[in-house]
Amino acid sequence: MPFMANGQRSGRVQERRLTSPDTLQVPPVANLDTIPITADTLAVQDSTKIVPSGPITTEIDYYAEDSIITDFETNKVYLYNQAWFEYGQMRLDADRIVIDWENNEIYASGVTDSTGTISGNPFFKDGEAVYEIRKEMRYNFKTQKAIIKDVVTEQQDGILRGETIKKTKDGSIYLDHGYYTTCKLTEPHWHISSNKLKSIEGKQVVSGPFNLYFNGIPTPLGLPFGIIPNTPEEKASGIIFPSYGQEKVRGIYLRDFGYYFALNDYIHARVTGDIYSKGGWGAKAQSVYKKRYRFNGAFNLDFQKFKSPETELNPVDYNTFRVTWSHTPETRGTGRFSASVNVGSTSYFNTVVNQNFQNNITSDLQSSVNYSKTFSGTPFSMSFAAQHSQSISTGEVRLRLPSMNVSMNRQKPFEKLTRFEPLKTLNIAWNFDFQNSINNKIQNTSPIDEELGGTTSSELIPFTPSNFALLLKNANNGFKHNIPISSNFTLFKYFTGTGSFNISELWYFQKLKHFYNPVSERVDQVVENGFNRISTYTSSFNMNTNIYGFFNFKKGKIETIRQHIQPSFGFSYTPDFTGESYGYYQNVQINEEGDTRLYSRHSGFIYGGAPSGESRSLTMSLRTVLEAKVKNAKDSTGDNPTKKVPILENLDMSSSYNMAADSFQLAPIRISARTSFFQRKLSMALSTTLDPYATAPSLNSSGTEVTRRINQFAWKNGQGIGTIRNASLNLNASINPSSSAQNPNEVRDELTNQFLQQGGVLDDFVESQINQIVNDPSQYIDWNIPWNLTFGYNLAYSKATSGTTNITQAIQLSGDLSLSEKWKINFNTGIDLQARNITQSMIGIARDLHCWQMNVNWVPFGRFTSYNIDIRVKSSILQDLKVSRRRSFFDR
């Protein structure tokens, strides 16, 4: 009786003893390092688990739908029709399986019927590897090697197919006349074809000379050999192959040729270089590091050097660099170190072509390195920081190096000693700061006052090592102590009162001395060295409450309108520190007539000086929020019968009145509002500053008529409620027919989560690719949304006291439109309405090619005029395999 894997005996098929099967040709024997063993020829009649003696280490199960025939003389078993064979992690399905116990082999193939149709081709699975076999295969139990004819197998995101494949024990496979592709169609849109391919499990696919095919048509594109990564975590070191092309200015180039170093599980790095035929070169070093539960980071260095040949009519000559470093700690212990560094030459973004043109117009570079520590069991903490700011447009560099802070958390000394609320909630804190500021905008000595050391002008010098001594000499530094004391308590049941008293002390090692210079008829200044202190204090009292109003409606979609009003009133007092007894100000003669003016002895210092003039100010503010509760027509379950709709998200008004000032006691009135419409698809923000005082013409010292503010309210002078000094309006909208459209942050989160779920390791290289996709609409296209439009409008208005007005307004537009199911056009542009010109713009066309995506992007004008055409493989592991033709702004 035949054996079946389910433990039953089949009564339909009688077992026959054969010398040679009359319906089968004995499969050819391949040399698979087999070792003959003495087979157990006794049939086990009471078990379906066949375990002959020999190298087999685990149980074998097999089954056939039609028949199972055992040949005891040759020690073979023949399985027919929907048969399967299992051994450990290996499973084989086919319509024809032959088990050779003598040679520890298994043979499988399909069955050809009378019409020549083959059915039941083998399907082989070994662990995670799956092989779809078109002809036949032979597998050896002992060596775990296999020879397969005409097979297709999937390796990570790629598909391998070969006429003959040899599989080794470690999972590596060798292909003869094979191809590799990421297109999963039966007839793939593209593939690389090579006579020799080797797939090393968990590492890479290596090929000999290969050609690139499109729709089965060979192209001249190819290389002598290729290496394709076969691991999602980039665990292997290897060569990084360059991209190549040509530019009009720099000539033929090879870019990003180098080596990837997988040093260990914690540090990966790559070093690459660029070379140009007309004399330019570049070097890049990138590294990422991670220690689980402690920290992770990345460090990148890019240096570029180019010099045009002497015969060049428009020479280009530059040495430029950029350094970026990010270090992010995990929350652990009482100390924390973090860094975000982005520094480089001012000319970097003006000379190095960047695929994202938004980076080329970056106006500032910012960096910071921080270390903080809290002292367990105490209210004290400490932090150190180094900060960097660099303006690309002006070349000004500002360093805060170092910056230190020591602070004590708020303490309530009387919390447990009394029930009197103002004393019980009394709290005190302490903050100590030190800052040292270095700036390459330094003061120059005036020739007139050279002997006195006077300074009258500034100069921007290059921020280079040779000038660093001069930069340190002109550094601006100081110390600051701050002791805030405050108390919170309830007043008249519905009001909350806050009283505060703030003590501040500044320490400097220099101060200014002003004097009238009769030769130049002006006020000059000299720097006096020596320790000096500035002690000031202020006090304030604030009171606020909350008022709620409800307006109910019995008919219509609106059920209730809710209004929240939060008024606040306060009083603050600051004494006058301009008196001679303090020594913080000087009363200096300013002309020959003997007129005098107050000058601060710490003007321009890092923490400034003492405030001038007494202040007894009454502060007022009002905040209003208005929202409606509307019936939810889309809810059919009854769980959410209503929804909140914002009518006015906030309306803020504030001002102050200084009772100690001799003029202009009422401060400008500031008003701001924000709301949204159409289910928050359109947002609007408005802000303005209203000057309540009137203006009138007057004559200046030269006899010219000018307009000045006068100490009289505008409404008393027939000028309305005042003059709008500043106003701004911002409108932003994102419109599309889909309710599930994602903003850039949501796209970034989705891509990051997908990568992590697939087992990837998030490093700087991956994050840069994700950011490139988020920032460049052509890199991430949702083909399911037929169109998308993002709109922005900005209006800014300002009016000086003299009557001069300035208006700027601009429109930003971006979006995409599906021309068909596979074609999309996307754009990014803007219009400067005041200057009447179009800002930096980009037009792109995208084509979905199933396993490929074609992008055509064009920046038609401006400093970064360029175009590029990419045909990119969609597979994440082959993003660098693409057909490109680029023309940068160098080629204009």
Helices and strands as residue ranges (DSSP letters): E 60-63, E 67-71, E 76-87, E 90-100, E 105-109, E 111-112, E 118-119, E 123-126, E 129-133, E 136-140, E 146-155, E 158-167, E 173-181, E 190-200, E 204-207, E 210-214, E 217-223, E 226-229, E 238-240, E 243-247, E 251-262, E 267-276, E 281-291, E 295-307, E 317-329, E 335-344, H 348-351, H 357-360, E 364-374, E 380-391, E 397-411, H 421-424, E 427-439, E 441-445, E 455-460, G 465-467, H 468-473, E 476-491, E 495-517, E 522-544, E 547-552, E 558-574, E 585-589, E 596-600, E 615-631, E 642-658, E 669-677, E 682-691, E 693-699, E 705-713, G 714-716, E 723-735, H 744-757, H 764-775, G 777-779, E 787-799, E 805-818, E 823-832, E 837-838, E 842-849, E 852-859, E 866-873, G 876-878, E 882-887, G 889-891
